[in-house]
Amino acid sequence: MKIGVSIKHVEVLSQGWVKLRRYTLDYRRRDGRTVTLTREVHDHGHGAAVLPYDSVRGTVLLARQFRLPAALHDGTGDLIEVCAGLLENEAPEACILREAREELGFRLHNLRQVAACHTTPGAVTEHLTMFLADYGASDRVAAGGGSPGEGEDIEILELPFAAALQLMAAGQIRDAKTIMLILFLERELRRG
């Protein structure tokens, strides 16, 4: 914990799928003054995300699924995203290989980490590890579509990378992790 921060009280607001806590803390500002702050923090665990690329066909694998928070924001909760999932007491690499089989139905190769970041550090504890990976047409190992037991209803999208870039530029890809991974892949391909 950062020097200059002293947690005074923690109140549990929710213990459901996410943990929501209200923290009261004393914070020593850069000017030396100490102030009391109250912050609510959402914790649902850490995650991993991947954008698979087939260099032979020039395609990527994405997923389309419903997201309630997006629907509450603008009425359009049907998002195009990269494959992602929460860590289940496992390394990010193991998580994303498992998620790729469950969500996309594909085995991935040459997994390479391109970033690790806090997704919404002002209110959410999640730390996301992001990867690019390779796949080919012969790597399909399952139907994909997600886990019905978790309420997932995922449409698998295999499309040319150029089409993914166009969807992003047109504002039809609105998910931050997906935008970042598309840009990481574009940079990798430019570097050759």
PyMOL commands that place a pseudoatom at each C-alpha (Angstrom):
pseudoatom trace, name=CA, resn=MET, resi=1, chain=A, elem=C, hetatm=0, pos=[0.000, 0.000, 0.000]
pseudoatom trace, name=CA, resn=LYS, resi=2, chain=A, elem=C, hetatm=0, pos=[1.230, 3.497, -0.827]
pseudoatom trace, name=CA, resn=ILE, resi=3, chain=A, elem=C, hetatm=0, pos=[2.871, 5.391, 2.029]
pseudoatom trace, name=CA, resn=GLY, resi=4, chain=A, elem=C, hetatm=0, pos=[0.547, 8.198, 3.068]
pseudoatom trace, name=CA, resn=VAL, resi=5, chain=A, elem=C, hetatm=0, pos=[-2.625, 6.102, 2.817]
pseudoatom trace, name=CA, resn=SER, resi=6, chain=A, elem=C, hetatm=0, pos=[-4.322, 4.762, 5.915]
pseudoatom trace, name=CA, resn=ILE, resi=7, chain=A, elem=C, hetatm=0, pos=[-7.520, 2.717, 5.579]
pseudoatom trace, name=CA, resn=LYS, resi=8, chain=A, elem=C, hetatm=0, pos=[-9.838, 3.711, 8.447]
pseudoatom trace, name=CA, resn=HIS, resi=9, chain=A, elem=C, hetatm=0, pos=[-12.976, 1.713, 7.657]
pseudoatom trace, name=CA, resn=VAL, resi=10, chain=A, elem=C, hetatm=0, pos=[-14.227, -0.822, 5.105]
pseudoatom trace, name=CA, resn=GLU, resi=11, chain=A, elem=C, hetatm=0, pos=[-17.958, -1.389, 4.589]
pseudoatom trace, name=CA, resn=VAL, resi=12, chain=A, elem=C, hetatm=0, pos=[-19.133, -4.340, 2.490]
pseudoatom trace, name=CA, resn=LEU, resi=13, chain=A, elem=C, hetatm=0, pos=[-21.916, -3.172, 0.174]
pseudoatom trace, name=CA, resn=SER, resi=14, chain=A, elem=C, hetatm=0, pos=[-22.282, -6.338, -1.930]
pseudoatom trace, name=CA, resn=GLN, resi=15, chain=A, elem=C, hetatm=0, pos=[-20.901, -9.878, -1.888]
pseudoatom trace, name=CA, resn=GLY, resi=16, chain=A, elem=C, hetatm=0, pos=[-22.563, -11.147, -5.085]
pseudoatom trace, name=CA, resn=TRP, resi=17, chain=A, elem=C, hetatm=0, pos=[-20.809, -11.885, -8.376]
pseudoatom trace, name=CA, resn=VAL, resi=18, chain=A, elem=C, hetatm=0, pos=[-18.724, -8.830, -7.578]
pseudoatom trace, name=CA, resn=LYS, resi=19, chain=A, elem=C, hetatm=0, pos=[-17.546, -7.522, -4.274]
pseudoatom trace, name=CA, resn=LEU, resi=20, chain=A, elem=C, hetatm=0, pos=[-18.384, -3.885, -3.712]
pseudoatom trace, name=CA, resn=ARG, resi=21, chain=A, elem=C, hetatm=0, pos=[-16.813, -2.156, -0.748]
pseudoatom trace, name=CA, resn=ARG, resi=22, chain=A, elem=C, hetatm=0, pos=[-16.836, 1.407, 0.539]
pseudoatom trace, name=CA, resn=TYR, resi=23, chain=A, elem=C, hetatm=0, pos=[-13.461, 2.515, 1.905]
pseudoatom trace, name=CA, resn=THR, resi=24, chain=A, elem=C, hetatm=0, pos=[-12.894, 5.448, 4.220]
pseudoatom trace, name=CA, resn=LEU, resi=25, chain=A, elem=C, hetatm=0, pos=[-9.239, 6.442, 4.213]
pseudoatom trace, name=CA, resn=ASP, resi=26, chain=A, elem=C, hetatm=0, pos=[-6.846, 9.150, 5.211]
pseudoatom trace, name=CA, resn=TYR, resi=27, chain=A, elem=C, hetatm=0, pos=[-4.725, 10.275, 2.292]
pseudoatom trace, name=CA, resn=ARG, resi=28, chain=A, elem=C, hetatm=0, pos=[-1.645, 12.456, 2.532]
pseudoatom trace, name=CA, resn=ARG, resi=29, chain=A, elem=C, hetatm=0, pos=[-1.688, 14.811, -0.461]
pseudoatom trace, name=CA, resn=ARG, resi=30, chain=A, elem=C, hetatm=0, pos=[1.428, 15.891, -2.350]
pseudoatom trace, name=CA, resn=ASP, resi=31, chain=A, elem=C, hetatm=0, pos=[1.286, 19.253, -0.548]
pseudoatom trace, name=CA, resn=GLY, resi=32, chain=A, elem=C, hetatm=0, pos=[1.547, 17.453, 2.820]
pseudoatom trace, name=CA, resn=ARG, resi=33, chain=A, elem=C, hetatm=0, pos=[-2.061, 17.922, 3.955]
pseudoatom trace, name=CA, resn=THR, resi=34, chain=A, elem=C, hetatm=0, pos=[-4.014, 14.851, 5.074]
pseudoatom trace, name=CA, resn=VAL, resi=35, chain=A, elem=C, hetatm=0, pos=[-7.613, 14.535, 3.883]
pseudoatom trace, name=CA, resn=THR, resi=36, chain=A, elem=C, hetatm=0, pos=[-10.283, 11.927, 4.569]
pseudoatom trace, name=CA, resn=LEU, resi=37, chain=A, elem=C, hetatm=0, pos=[-11.712, 10.318, 1.416]
pseudoatom trace, name=CA, resn=THR, resi=38, chain=A, elem=C, hetatm=0, pos=[-14.518, 7.852, 0.756]
pseudoatom trace, name=CA, resn=ARG, resi=39, chain=A, elem=C, hetatm=0, pos=[-14.266, 5.568, -2.272]
pseudoatom trace, name=CA, resn=GLU, resi=40, chain=A, elem=C, hetatm=0, pos=[-16.357, 2.646, -3.502]
pseudoatom trace, name=CA, resn=VAL, resi=41, chain=A, elem=C, hetatm=0, pos=[-14.315, -0.142, -5.079]
pseudoatom trace, name=CA, resn=HIS, resi=42, chain=A, elem=C, hetatm=0, pos=[-15.655, -2.892, -7.342]
pseudoatom trace, name=CA, resn=ASP, resi=43, chain=A, elem=C, hetatm=0, pos=[-13.715, -6.188, -7.284]
pseudoatom trace, name=CA, resn=HIS, resi=44, chain=A, elem=C, hetatm=0, pos=[-14.586, -9.089, -9.558]
pseudoatom trace, name=CA, resn=GLY, resi=45, chain=A, elem=C, hetatm=0, pos=[-11.067, -10.444, -10.015]
pseudoatom trace, name=CA, resn=HIS, resi=46, chain=A, elem=C, hetatm=0, pos=[-8.367, -10.095, -12.624]
pseudoatom trace, name=CA, resn=GLY, resi=47, chain=A, elem=C, hetatm=0, pos=[-8.589, -11.103, -16.253]
pseudoatom trace, name=CA, resn=ALA, resi=48, chain=A, elem=C, hetatm=0, pos=[-6.913, -11.905, -19.543]
pseudoatom trace, name=CA, resn=ALA, resi=49, chain=A, elem=C, hetatm=0, pos=[-7.811, -11.143, -23.169]
pseudoatom trace, name=CA, resn=VAL, resi=50, chain=A, elem=C, hetatm=0, pos=[-6.527, -12.329, -26.553]
pseudoatom trace, name=CA, resn=LEU, resi=51, chain=A, elem=C, hetatm=0, pos=[-6.809, -11.430, -30.230]
pseudoatom trace, name=CA, resn=PRO, resi=52, chain=A, elem=C, hetatm=0, pos=[-6.070, -14.538, -32.368]
pseudoatom trace, name=CA, resn=TYR, resi=53, chain=A, elem=C, hetatm=0, pos=[-4.696, -13.937, -35.878]
pseudoatom trace, name=CA, resn=ASP, resi=54, chain=A, elem=C, hetatm=0, pos=[-4.407, -16.344, -38.816]
pseudoatom trace, name=CA, resn=SER, resi=55, chain=A, elem=C, hetatm=0, pos=[-1.502, -15.045, -40.898]
pseudoatom trace, name=CA, resn=VAL, resi=56, chain=A, elem=C, hetatm=0, pos=[-2.257, -17.413, -43.809]
pseudoatom trace, name=CA, resn=ARG, resi=57, chain=A, elem=C, hetatm=0, pos=[-5.799, -16.119, -44.338]
pseudoatom trace, name=CA, resn=GLY, resi=58, chain=A, elem=C, hetatm=0, pos=[-5.351, -12.676, -42.713]
pseudoatom trace, name=CA, resn=THR, resi=59, chain=A, elem=C, hetatm=0, pos=[-8.291, -13.240, -40.353]
pseudoatom trace, name=CA, resn=VAL, resi=60, chain=A, elem=C, hetatm=0, pos=[-8.984, -12.591, -36.683]
pseudoatom trace, name=CA, resn=LEU, resi=61, chain=A, elem=C, hetatm=0, pos=[-11.390, -14.189, -34.225]
pseudoatom trace, name=CA, resn=LEU, resi=62, chain=A, elem=C, hetatm=0, pos=[-13.774, -11.932, -32.323]
pseudoatom trace, name=CA, resn=ALA, resi=63, chain=A, elem=C, hetatm=0, pos=[-16.923, -12.519, -30.300]
pseudoatom trace, name=CA, resn=ARG, resi=64, chain=A, elem=C, hetatm=0, pos=[-20.270, -10.743, -30.311]
pseudoatom trace, name=CA, resn=GLN, resi=65, chain=A, elem=C, hetatm=0, pos=[-22.209, -10.828, -27.057]
pseudoatom trace, name=CA, resn=PHE, resi=66, chain=A, elem=C, hetatm=0, pos=[-24.706, -8.894, -24.978]
pseudoatom trace, name=CA, resn=ARG, resi=67, chain=A, elem=C, hetatm=0, pos=[-23.333, -6.595, -22.245]
pseudoatom trace, name=CA, resn=LEU, resi=68, chain=A, elem=C, hetatm=0, pos=[-25.881, -5.030, -19.892]
pseudoatom trace, name=CA, resn=PRO, resi=69, chain=A, elem=C, hetatm=0, pos=[-23.716, -2.042, -18.824]
pseudoatom trace, name=CA, resn=ALA, resi=70, chain=A, elem=C, hetatm=0, pos=[-23.300, -1.024, -22.475]
pseudoatom trace, name=CA, resn=ALA, resi=71, chain=A, elem=C, hetatm=0, pos=[-27.040, -1.389, -23.052]
pseudoatom trace, name=CA, resn=LEU, resi=72, chain=A, elem=C, hetatm=0, pos=[-27.746, 0.778, -20.008]
pseudoatom trace, name=CA, resn=HIS, resi=73, chain=A, elem=C, hetatm=0, pos=[-25.390, 3.417, -21.404]
pseudoatom trace, name=CA, resn=ASP, resi=74, chain=A, elem=C, hetatm=0, pos=[-26.725, 3.767, -24.925]
pseudoatom trace, name=CA, resn=GLY, resi=75, chain=A, elem=C, hetatm=0, pos=[-29.253, 1.026, -25.571]
pseudoatom trace, name=CA, resn=THR, resi=76, chain=A, elem=C, hetatm=0, pos=[-26.905, -1.056, -27.724]
pseudoatom trace, name=CA, resn=GLY, resi=77, chain=A, elem=C, hetatm=0, pos=[-25.482, -3.814, -25.570]
pseudoatom trace, name=CA, resn=ASP, resi=78, chain=A, elem=C, hetatm=0, pos=[-24.505, -6.122, -28.437]
pseudoatom trace, name=CA, resn=LEU, resi=79, chain=A, elem=C, hetatm=0, pos=[-20.703, -5.670, -28.410]
pseudoatom trace, name=CA, resn=ILE, resi=80, chain=A, elem=C, hetatm=0, pos=[-17.934, -7.040, -30.619]
pseudoatom trace, name=CA, resn=GLU, resi=81, chain=A, elem=C, hetatm=0, pos=[-15.028, -8.034, -28.392]
pseudoatom trace, name=CA, resn=VAL, resi=82, chain=A, elem=C, hetatm=0, pos=[-11.869, -10.064, -28.185]
pseudoatom trace, name=CA, resn=CYS, resi=83, chain=A, elem=C, hetatm=0, pos=[-11.973, -13.325, -26.257]
pseudoatom trace, name=CA, resn=ALA, resi=84, chain=A, elem=C, hetatm=0, pos=[-11.526, -12.609, -22.542]
pseudoatom trace, name=CA, resn=GLY, resi=85, chain=A, elem=C, hetatm=0, pos=[-12.145, -14.110, -19.150]
pseudoatom trace, name=CA, resn=LEU, resi=86, chain=A, elem=C, hetatm=0, pos=[-11.510, -13.922, -15.448]
pseudoatom trace, name=CA, resn=LEU, resi=87, chain=A, elem=C, hetatm=0, pos=[-8.578, -15.724, -13.877]
pseudoatom trace, name=CA, resn=GLU, resi=88, chain=A, elem=C, hetatm=0, pos=[-9.678, -18.764, -11.893]
pseudoatom trace, name=CA, resn=ASN, resi=89, chain=A, elem=C, hetatm=0, pos=[-6.644, -19.309, -9.626]
pseudoatom trace, name=CA, resn=GLU, resi=90, chain=A, elem=C, hetatm=0, pos=[-4.493, -19.684, -12.742]
pseudoatom trace, name=CA, resn=ALA, resi=91, chain=A, elem=C, hetatm=0, pos=[-1.901, -17.789, -14.734]
pseudoatom trace, name=CA, resn=PRO, resi=92, chain=A, elem=C, hetatm=0, pos=[-3.219, -15.369, -17.394]
pseudoatom trace, name=CA, resn=GLU, resi=93, chain=A, elem=C, hetatm=0, pos=[-1.802, -17.636, -20.144]
pseudoatom trace, name=CA, resn=ALA, resi=94, chain=A, elem=C, hetatm=0, pos=[-3.721, -20.672, -18.868]
pseudoatom trace, name=CA, resn=CYS, resi=95, chain=A, elem=C, hetatm=0, pos=[-6.879, -18.591, -18.487]
pseudoatom trace, name=CA, resn=ILE, resi=96, chain=A, elem=C, hetatm=0, pos=[-6.826, -17.300, -22.033]
pseudoatom trace, name=CA, resn=LEU, resi=97, chain=A, elem=C, hetatm=0, pos=[-6.098, -20.707, -23.579]
pseudoatom trace, name=CA, resn=ARG, resi=98, chain=A, elem=C, hetatm=0, pos=[-9.105, -22.109, -21.656]
pseudoatom trace, name=CA, resn=GLU, resi=99, chain=A, elem=C, hetatm=0, pos=[-11.316, -19.171, -22.646]
pseudoatom trace, name=CA, resn=ALA, resi=100, chain=A, elem=C, hetatm=0, pos=[-10.332, -19.493, -26.330]
pseudoatom trace, name=CA, resn=ARG, resi=101, chain=A, elem=C, hetatm=0, pos=[-11.565, -23.102, -26.335]
pseudoatom trace, name=CA, resn=GLU, resi=102, chain=A, elem=C, hetatm=0, pos=[-14.786, -22.258, -24.458]
pseudoatom trace, name=CA, resn=GLU, resi=103, chain=A, elem=C, hetatm=0, pos=[-15.715, -19.026, -26.240]
pseudoatom trace, name=CA, resn=LEU, resi=104, chain=A, elem=C, hetatm=0, pos=[-14.173, -19.392, -29.691]
pseudoatom trace, name=CA, resn=GLY, resi=105, chain=A, elem=C, hetatm=0, pos=[-13.729, -23.153, -30.024]
pseudoatom trace, name=CA, resn=PHE, resi=106, chain=A, elem=C, hetatm=0, pos=[-10.088, -22.776, -31.115]
pseudoatom trace, name=CA, resn=ARG, resi=107, chain=A, elem=C, hetatm=0, pos=[-6.670, -23.900, -29.915]
pseudoatom trace, name=CA, resn=LEU, resi=108, chain=A, elem=C, hetatm=0, pos=[-4.152, -21.035, -29.965]
pseudoatom trace, name=CA, resn=HIS, resi=109, chain=A, elem=C, hetatm=0, pos=[-0.411, -20.968, -30.620]
pseudoatom trace, name=CA, resn=ASN, resi=110, chain=A, elem=C, hetatm=0, pos=[2.444, -18.527, -30.087]
pseudoatom trace, name=CA, resn=LEU, resi=111, chain=A, elem=C, hetatm=0, pos=[0.739, -16.667, -27.272]
pseudoatom trace, name=CA, resn=ARG, resi=112, chain=A, elem=C, hetatm=0, pos=[2.559, -13.371, -26.660]
pseudoatom trace, name=CA, resn=GLN, resi=113, chain=A, elem=C, hetatm=0, pos=[1.799, -10.806, -24.003]
pseudoatom trace, name=CA, resn=VAL, resi=114, chain=A, elem=C, hetatm=0, pos=[1.567, -7.267, -25.363]
pseudoatom trace, name=CA, resn=ALA, resi=115, chain=A, elem=C, hetatm=0, pos=[0.258, -5.357, -22.337]
pseudoatom trace, name=CA, resn=ALA, resi=116, chain=A, elem=C, hetatm=0, pos=[-0.913, -5.570, -18.760]
pseudoatom trace, name=CA, resn=CYS, resi=117, chain=A, elem=C, hetatm=0, pos=[-3.025, -2.741, -17.367]
pseudoatom trace, name=CA, resn=HIS, resi=118, chain=A, elem=C, hetatm=0, pos=[-5.593, -1.604, -14.842]
pseudoatom trace, name=CA, resn=THR, resi=119, chain=A, elem=C, hetatm=0, pos=[-8.839, -1.332, -16.764]
pseudoatom trace, name=CA, resn=THR, resi=120, chain=A, elem=C, hetatm=0, pos=[-10.675, 1.293, -14.691]
pseudoatom trace, name=CA, resn=PRO, resi=121, chain=A, elem=C, hetatm=0, pos=[-8.318, 2.229, -11.850]
pseudoatom trace, name=CA, resn=GLY, resi=122, chain=A, elem=C, hetatm=0, pos=[-10.617, 4.866, -10.365]
pseudoatom trace, name=CA, resn=ALA, resi=123, chain=A, elem=C, hetatm=0, pos=[-13.212, 2.317, -9.235]
pseudoatom trace, name=CA, resn=VAL, resi=124, chain=A, elem=C, hetatm=0, pos=[-12.355, -1.268, -10.279]
pseudoatom trace, name=CA, resn=THR, resi=125, chain=A, elem=C, hetatm=0, pos=[-9.521, -3.497, -9.020]
pseudoatom trace, name=CA, resn=GLU, resi=126, chain=A, elem=C, hetatm=0, pos=[-9.244, -5.534, -12.256]
pseudoatom trace, name=CA, resn=HIS, resi=127, chain=A, elem=C, hetatm=0, pos=[-5.802, -5.960, -13.782]
pseudoatom trace, name=CA, resn=LEU, resi=128, chain=A, elem=C, hetatm=0, pos=[-5.989, -7.253, -17.371]
pseudoatom trace, name=CA, resn=THR, resi=129, chain=A, elem=C, hetatm=0, pos=[-3.223, -9.132, -19.168]
pseudoatom trace, name=CA, resn=MET, resi=130, chain=A, elem=C, hetatm=0, pos=[-3.541, -8.878, -22.964]
pseudoatom trace, name=CA, resn=PHE, resi=131, chain=A, elem=C, hetatm=0, pos=[-2.179, -11.226, -25.597]
pseudoatom trace, name=CA, resn=LEU, resi=132, chain=A, elem=C, hetatm=0, pos=[-1.899, -11.715, -29.322]
pseudoatom trace, name=CA, resn=ALA, resi=133, chain=A, elem=C, hetatm=0, pos=[-1.864, -15.307, -30.577]
pseudoatom trace, name=CA, resn=ASP, resi=134, chain=A, elem=C, hetatm=0, pos=[-1.797, -17.344, -33.754]
pseudoatom trace, name=CA, resn=TYR, resi=135, chain=A, elem=C, hetatm=0, pos=[-4.386, -19.840, -34.978]
pseudoatom trace, name=CA, resn=GLY, resi=136, chain=A, elem=C, hetatm=0, pos=[-5.263, -21.610, -38.208]
pseudoatom trace, name=CA, resn=ALA, resi=137, chain=A, elem=C, hetatm=0, pos=[-8.289, -23.233, -39.808]
pseudoatom trace, name=CA, resn=SER, resi=138, chain=A, elem=C, hetatm=0, pos=[-7.194, -26.652, -38.497]
pseudoatom trace, name=CA, resn=ASP, resi=139, chain=A, elem=C, hetatm=0, pos=[-7.134, -25.400, -34.885]
pseudoatom trace, name=CA, resn=ARG, resi=140, chain=A, elem=C, hetatm=0, pos=[-10.900, -25.605, -34.358]
pseudoatom trace, name=CA, resn=VAL, resi=141, chain=A, elem=C, hetatm=0, pos=[-11.395, -28.026, -31.458]
pseudoatom trace, name=CA, resn=ALA, resi=142, chain=A, elem=C, hetatm=0, pos=[-14.929, -27.264, -30.251]
pseudoatom trace, name=CA, resn=ALA, resi=143, chain=A, elem=C, hetatm=0, pos=[-18.122, -25.441, -31.202]
pseudoatom trace, name=CA, resn=GLY, resi=144, chain=A, elem=C, hetatm=0, pos=[-17.355, -22.427, -28.995]
pseudoatom trace, name=CA, resn=GLY, resi=145, chain=A, elem=C, hetatm=0, pos=[-20.079, -20.004, -28.031]
pseudoatom trace, name=CA, resn=GLY, resi=146, chain=A, elem=C, hetatm=0, pos=[-19.257, -19.830, -24.335]
pseudoatom trace, name=CA, resn=SER, resi=147, chain=A, elem=C, hetatm=0, pos=[-20.614, -21.572, -21.299]
pseudoatom trace, name=CA, resn=PRO, resi=148, chain=A, elem=C, hetatm=0, pos=[-24.437, -21.722, -21.205]
pseudoatom trace, name=CA, resn=GLY, resi=149, chain=A, elem=C, hetatm=0, pos=[-24.167, -22.357, -17.451]
pseudoatom trace, name=CA, resn=GLU, resi=150, chain=A, elem=C, hetatm=0, pos=[-22.649, -18.884, -17.102]
pseudoatom trace, name=CA, resn=GLY, resi=151, chain=A, elem=C, hetatm=0, pos=[-25.366, -17.310, -19.261]
pseudoatom trace, name=CA, resn=GLU, resi=152, chain=A, elem=C, hetatm=0, pos=[-22.972, -16.788, -22.173]
pseudoatom trace, name=CA, resn=ASP, resi=153, chain=A, elem=C, hetatm=0, pos=[-24.465, -16.514, -25.655]
pseudoatom trace, name=CA, resn=ILE, resi=154, chain=A, elem=C, hetatm=0, pos=[-21.462, -15.768, -27.859]
pseudoatom trace, name=CA, resn=GLU, resi=155, chain=A, elem=C, hetatm=0, pos=[-21.483, -15.436, -31.630]
pseudoatom trace, name=CA, resn=ILE, resi=156, chain=A, elem=C, hetatm=0, pos=[-18.038, -16.213, -33.047]
pseudoatom trace, name=CA, resn=LEU, resi=157, chain=A, elem=C, hetatm=0, pos=[-16.889, -13.785, -35.735]
pseudoatom trace, name=CA, resn=GLU, resi=158, chain=A, elem=C, hetatm=0, pos=[-14.030, -14.759, -38.021]
pseudoatom trace, name=CA, resn=LEU, resi=159, chain=A, elem=C, hetatm=0, pos=[-13.302, -11.864, -40.327]
pseudoatom trace, name=CA, resn=PRO, resi=160, chain=A, elem=C, hetatm=0, pos=[-10.467, -10.313, -42.286]
pseudoatom trace, name=CA, resn=PHE, resi=161, chain=A, elem=C, hetatm=0, pos=[-8.255, -8.146, -40.114]
pseudoatom trace, name=CA, resn=ALA, resi=162, chain=A, elem=C, hetatm=0, pos=[-8.916, -5.248, -42.512]
pseudoatom trace, name=CA, resn=ALA, resi=163, chain=A, elem=C, hetatm=0, pos=[-12.631, -5.585, -41.744]
pseudoatom trace, name=CA, resn=ALA, resi=164, chain=A, elem=C, hetatm=0, pos=[-11.936, -5.451, -37.993]
pseudoatom trace, name=CA, resn=LEU, resi=165, chain=A, elem=C, hetatm=0, pos=[-9.962, -2.234, -38.550]
pseudoatom trace, name=CA, resn=GLN, resi=166, chain=A, elem=C, hetatm=0, pos=[-12.894, -0.788, -40.521]
pseudoatom trace, name=CA, resn=LEU, resi=167, chain=A, elem=C, hetatm=0, pos=[-15.401, -1.742, -37.811]
pseudoatom trace, name=CA, resn=MET, resi=168, chain=A, elem=C, hetatm=0, pos=[-13.191, -0.073, -35.219]
pseudoatom trace, name=CA, resn=ALA, resi=169, chain=A, elem=C, hetatm=0, pos=[-12.774, 3.083, -37.311]
pseudoatom trace, name=CA, resn=ALA, resi=170, chain=A, elem=C, hetatm=0, pos=[-16.541, 3.244, -37.862]
pseudoatom trace, name=CA, resn=GLY, resi=171, chain=A, elem=C, hetatm=0, pos=[-17.209, 3.044, -34.111]
pseudoatom trace, name=CA, resn=GLN, resi=172, chain=A, elem=C, hetatm=0, pos=[-18.796, -0.398, -34.343]
pseudoatom trace, name=CA, resn=ILE, resi=173, chain=A, elem=C, hetatm=0, pos=[-16.128, -1.883, -32.065]
pseudoatom trace, name=CA, resn=ARG, resi=174, chain=A, elem=C, hetatm=0, pos=[-16.534, 0.035, -28.811]
pseudoatom trace, name=CA, resn=ASP, resi=175, chain=A, elem=C, hetatm=0, pos=[-14.783, -2.198, -26.286]
pseudoatom trace, name=CA, resn=ALA, resi=176, chain=A, elem=C, hetatm=0, pos=[-11.486, -0.763, -24.969]
pseudoatom trace, name=CA, resn=LYS, resi=177, chain=A, elem=C, hetatm=0, pos=[-9.549, -4.032, -24.696]
pseudoatom trace, name=CA, resn=THR, resi=178, chain=A, elem=C, hetatm=0, pos=[-10.584, -4.954, -28.238]
pseudoatom trace, name=CA, resn=ILE, resi=179, chain=A, elem=C, hetatm=0, pos=[-9.532, -1.587, -29.637]
pseudoatom trace, name=CA, resn=MET, resi=180, chain=A, elem=C, hetatm=0, pos=[-6.165, -1.863, -27.875]
pseudoatom trace, name=CA, resn=LEU, resi=181, chain=A, elem=C, hetatm=0, pos=[-5.493, -5.390, -29.138]
pseudoatom trace, name=CA, resn=ILE, resi=182, chain=A, elem=C, hetatm=0, pos=[-6.473, -4.484, -32.714]
pseudoatom trace, name=CA, resn=LEU, resi=183, chain=A, elem=C, hetatm=0, pos=[-3.982, -1.607, -32.549]
pseudoatom trace, name=CA, resn=PHE, resi=184, chain=A, elem=C, hetatm=0, pos=[-1.295, -3.877, -31.078]
pseudoatom trace, name=CA, resn=LEU, resi=185, chain=A, elem=C, hetatm=0, pos=[-1.827, -6.356, -33.940]
pseudoatom trace, name=CA, resn=GLU, resi=186, chain=A, elem=C, hetatm=0, pos=[-1.757, -3.566, -36.518]
pseudoatom trace, name=CA, resn=ARG, resi=187, chain=A, elem=C, hetatm=0, pos=[1.574, -2.372, -35.070]
pseudoatom trace, name=CA, resn=GLU, resi=188, chain=A, elem=C, hetatm=0, pos=[2.983, -5.906, -35.071]
pseudoatom trace, name=CA, resn=LEU, resi=189, chain=A, elem=C, hetatm=0, pos=[1.993, -6.451, -38.712]
pseudoatom trace, name=CA, resn=ARG, resi=190, chain=A, elem=C, hetatm=0, pos=[3.525, -3.119, -39.773]
pseudoatom trace, name=CA, resn=ARG, resi=191, chain=A, elem=C, hetatm=0, pos=[6.806, -4.080, -38.132]
pseudoatom trace, name=CA, resn=GLY, resi=192, chain=A, elem=C, hetatm=0, pos=[6.738, -7.333, -40.055]
for i in range(1, 192): cmd.bond("trace and resi %d" % i, "trace and resi %d" % (i + 1))
show_as sticks, trace
zoom trace
